[in-house]
């Protein structure tokens, strides 16, 4: 995959990436406006069924807390770390703009 490939995303949206020891690269699409996380979606992953818990639950916890500093999902710690890492990456981009 070409990492330099540009993706068309909307205003106030940022793509962040993280790495899971089990599934490889994971990407999130963060919508950030008025200093608040409006939405967070995992848009790329290679996680197992076990990691699905984190994929389903963690974005909602991050949005509610308006922070990536939330507890991970038990039993899916590698996926949780990757989602939080990707979210922090996207938040750093959002706060630079």
N, C-alpha and C positions, 0 to 999 in steps of 0.2 A: 504494500500500500504506500502511496506517495504521501508522506507526512506534510509536504508543502502545499498540498491541494487545498484551495480556499473553499470554505463552506459559506453559503449564503445563510446568514442568520439575521433575525430581526434586531432592531434597536433595543438596547438594554439586555441583550442576551450574550452569553459568553460560554465557550466550551472549555472545560477543564479536564485534565487527564490525570489518572492515577494508575497504580500498578498493583495487581493482586498476584501473590506468589502462585496461586492456583490457576487463575484464569487469564493472566497476561494483562494487556492494557484495558482500561475501563475509562469511558468518557461520560461526562455529564453535560447537560445543557442547563445553564443557570439563567433565570430571568431575575434581574436585580434592578430595582428602581426605588428612589426615595430612601436610600440606605436600608432597604429591606429585601430579603429574599422573597420574591413573589412566587417562584415556581422552581422546581428542580426535577429533572428527568434524567434517568440513566439512558443514554442513547447508543452506547456500544459496550458490550461486555462478552465474556466467554466463560461465565461462571457456571458452576454445577447447580444441581437442584438445591443443594445445601445453601448455596449463596443466594438463592432466590428470596429467602426470608429478608435478607438485608436489602435486596433490590426493591422489594415490595414495601418495607416498613421504614427504612432509614431516611429516604427523601422527605417524608412527612414529618419526621422528628426534627430534621434539620430546618425545614421551613418554619415549623412551630417555634423553634428556639432562635431562629434568625442567626444561626451559627452552625459551623461544622464541628464545634466542640460539644458533641453529644455522646452518650454511651453507645457502643456498638451493639449489634444484635448477637446474642448468645448463640454459639454454634456456627456463626458465619463471620468470625472475626477478621479473616483475610479480606473478604468482600467489603465488610464495614470499613476497614482501614482504607481500601482503595476508593470507596465512595467519598469518604471524608477528605482524603488527599486530593481527589479530583475537584471536590467542592472548594477546598481552600485555594487551589490553583485558579479556578474560575473567579472566586471572590477577589483574589489579588488583582486580576485583570480588571474587574468591574470597578474596584476602588481607585485604580490608576486613571480612570476616565472621568 
